[in-house]
């Protein structure tokens, strides 16, 4: 018996250790499973917890969304007043223009900026989307492209905007009121009878509420149509949004058409625009970029070959929670944000359309200097978290090596040349315009349209 006691004690200790480990795992599992989801959250019990933590998410009718634990933290602007916030001022021009990536580190909190132009801008964007449709909103018909739209929709509406700007956006329960349920005296908000009715309805549905425009959008379940999700995003933020995915990890053949035969590993590692909502293009048609790789999108840009390889490598290495930003500038002789055809107004473009390619019409003054603007884009590259799903790779459209989609976003700022001249920046901007000819991409002078307005604008800025 004495010889058996030691093994028995050892076995007992092993059993006790196994039991304690099991309890620990069960406890951790129960805590994880107890987290609320977008599909089943009880908002009464949470009572605002979503404002500080975001909503963890679960399957919706239209697809799956990332969990909030995978999203980088965002600092709330609790007392933010958009009506008193002036637009940011950028003066990014230099005496000589050299094409470089020119990126700077940013933070997840600074993805979207809002100022006192917000309501006018998003109202205008709604009209542009209604008027131009597929020219400003589009998505490839592939599993990964659609999932990328869902990821962006869930992140911006389900987490980022309500957390960053709680005074402007919130998540709410219940059903969207029908038009006939609105009170006649207040057509943009539910009547008191409807409010009581909503409190009795099923609270498992969650909506994104824009307090400024008084619009509600379904969050969980989200819209089944990815174009509808893009439209809602385009009417909610001022930024234009392009979603980019790396080639070579989508089983859908439609994702690999165009832009080369896709046969080499180098081609398969390139990145492609798979979805967009772009209401403020400058000198390009957004719909023509859909489905193209970076190299094809930037084909018209002089000197792009100098940074092409670096761009592809950087896109491939971009990590969640480590966004970058850059600024881009140009001159336009009109005040329009929607300018797909040219930086010049239609009459100026037609006036020089007959000029030969080597004819310099930069002394043209057939435009109003008071309508001429410095146009600056604040551009951001952000890696979105890959969806956390329980489906197989083939069902979700993901490859095991696939990272989350990349969001290329940009907000456009317009500054009248009269204001820059009054600030004393006129000569510096004039030097920068002339410097387009003397950097590592001299054709940038023509690319930015300076042959139409360069001399006249520089004379004005120096006067």
Number of C-alpha atoms within 10 A of each C-alpha: 5 6 7 8 10 11 11 11 11 11 12 12 12 12 12 12 12 12 12 12 12 12 12 12 12 12 12 12 11 11 10 10 10 9 12 16 18 24 20 16 20 17 20 11 8 11 9 14 12 18 20 15 15 24 24 21 24 20 19 17 11 16 19 23 29 23 22 20 12 15 19 15 18 20 14 18 13 12 9 16 14 19 12 10 13 11 15 10 10 17 14 12 19 15 16 17 20 18 19 13 16 11 14 11 11 17 16 19 19 14 22 18 17 20 16 14 15 20 19 10 16 20 14 17 25 16 13 19 20 12 11 11 15 15 18 26 24 24 23 17 14 17 18 23 24 22 23 28 26 24 22 23 21 23 21 18 24 28 27 25 27 24 27 25 22 19 19 19 23 22 26 19 23 19 18 16 16 9 10 8 14 17 15 11 8 9 12 13 16 19 17 11 11 16 13 11 13 17 13 10 12 12 18 17 23 28 23 21 21 19 13 13 16 11 16 20 20 21 23 27 19 24 19 14 12 24 20 14 22 24 21 21 22 24 23 25 20 28 28 21 24 24 25 27 27 24 19 23 19 21 16 14 9 13 24 22 11 12 16 13 10 16 10 10 10 11 17 16 18 22 23 24 24 27 28 30 29 27 28 23 18 21 17 14 16 22 18 10 20 21 25 21 24 18 19 15 17 15 12 10 16 17 18 17 14 14 12 15 12 13 19 17 13 12 19 17 11 18 16 19 19 14 23 21 21 17 20 15 18 18 23 27 25 20 19 16 18 17 20 16 14 19 27 24 18 12 11 18 16 11 12 15 10 9 11 9 9 8 11 17 18 18 16 17 15 15 17 9 17 13 15 24 23 22 22 22 20 18 20 24 24 25 24 25 24 20 21 15 16 10 11 10 13 12 10 17 20 21 15 8 8 15 21 23 25 27 23 20 23 25 19 19 17 21 18 19 25 17 14 18 17 10 9 12 15 22 17 18 24 21 17 19 25 17 19 24 18 16 15 16 18 18 15 22 22 18 16 20 20 26 19 26 23 23 20 18 26 21 13 15 22 15 9
